[in-house]
Amino acid sequence: MRKFTGDQLVVATHNQGKLEEIADLLSPYGVKITSNTDHGLPEPEETETTFVGNARIKAHAAAKATGLPALADDSGITIDALGGAPGVYTADWAETPNGRDFAMAMERAYRELEAAGAAHPRTAQFNCTLVLAWPDGHDEVFPGVMPGQIVWPMRGDQGHGYDPIFQPDGYDITFGEMDRWEKNKISHRADAFAKLKACFG
């Protein structure tokens, strides 16, 4: 594994919440964190059909444009009885002409599970794949997974996305009912970051 030895890292996102979460996780390492927004970079088109493929597109685009190492993530939920859908299209299921509507996306997931006659428990996974890319084209990949199941009706108003219908293994509450910081300790992103830290240690 290639070690990160620089003092600057671009986080390939325009999402301020994601930037803050990543900056917080990497704060012990004294690395200056900037984002796509700081460098005026456009959002590259995500044309791959896997989390790692799309994370690679984002990380390499930012590394190439800035000449600095770049970190990108691609994440989403995979529902086993739906053949792994929505997967990389997790956010797309929520798209409307007026912005993202995740209640609509969760209703679609439930509707499709019912139409498929899916047995219980309706197993699912939240996935997060981090890619750390260097300007010379090298990258390191860190996948994170949180297994669980889809429950209905929606429960809780914490978190975001599909959190109100996802009950992580070992818990009797959904991510939507869980304290944000508690969730951040056990989530798919935490799993991926625990692996990424080996690059910085």
HUKA-V286405 format. One record per pair of residues at least 6 apart in sequence whose ideal C-beta (glycine too) atoms are under 6 Angstrom apart, sorted by sequence separation. I is the first residue (numbers start at 1). J is the second residue. D is the distance in whole Angstrom. If there is no record, write none. Layout:
# HUKA-V286405
i: [I;I]
j: [J;J]
d: [D;D]
This chain:
# HUKA-V286405
i: [13;48;78;94;133;63;86;94;167;11;46;62;94;131;132;156;166;175;78;113;155;166;23;131;154;164;11;46;59;76;94;154;76;93;130;163;164;44;59;77;163;44;58;76;129;151;93;150;19;128;151;159;44;55;159;55;127;148;149;156;158;55;148;155;54;125;126;148;156;148;155;156;9;11;13;14;125;146;147;155;158;14;51;8;9;10;11;12;41;124;123;124;39;122;121;122;82;81;81;81;81;146;110;146;80;145;144;79;12;12;77;78;144;106;144;77;12;142;10;75;75;142;142;73;74;10;106;73;10;12;72;102;106;8;9;10;11;12;128;71;127;128;9;126;130;6;70;128;69;130;67;63;59;63;60;55;59;56;51;55;52;51;77;52;1;25;29;4;3;4]
j: [19;54;84;100;139;70;93;101;174;19;54;70;102;139;140;164;174;183;87;122;164;175;33;141;164;174;22;57;70;87;105;165;88;105;142;175;176;57;72;90;176;58;72;90;143;165;108;165;35;144;167;175;61;72;176;73;145;166;167;174;176;74;167;174;74;145;146;168;176;169;176;177;31;33;35;36;147;168;169;177;180;37;74;32;33;34;35;36;65;148;149;150;66;149;149;150;112;113;116;118;122;187;152;188;123;188;188;124;58;59;124;125;191;154;192;126;62;192;62;127;128;195;196;128;129;66;162;130;68;70;131;161;165;68;69;70;71;72;188;132;188;189;71;188;192;69;133;192;134;196;135;133;131;135;133;129;133;131;127;131;129;129;162;141;140;193;200;199;199;200]
d: [6;5;4;4;4;4;5;6;5;5;4;4;5;5;5;5;6;5;5;6;6;5;5;6;4;6;5;6;5;6;4;6;6;4;4;4;3;5;4;5;4;6;4;3;5;6;6;5;5;4;5;5;4;5;5;6;6;5;5;5;5;4;5;5;4;5;4;4;3;5;6;3;5;6;6;5;5;6;5;6;6;5;4;5;6;5;5;6;5;6;5;5;5;5;4;4;6;6;6;4;6;6;5;4;5;6;4;4;4;5;6;5;3;6;3;5;4;5;5;6;4;4;5;6;5;5;6;5;5;5;5;5;5;5;6;4;5;4;4;5;6;5;6;4;5;6;5;5;5;5;5;4;4;5;5;5;4;5;6;4;5;4;5;6;6;5;5;5;6;5]
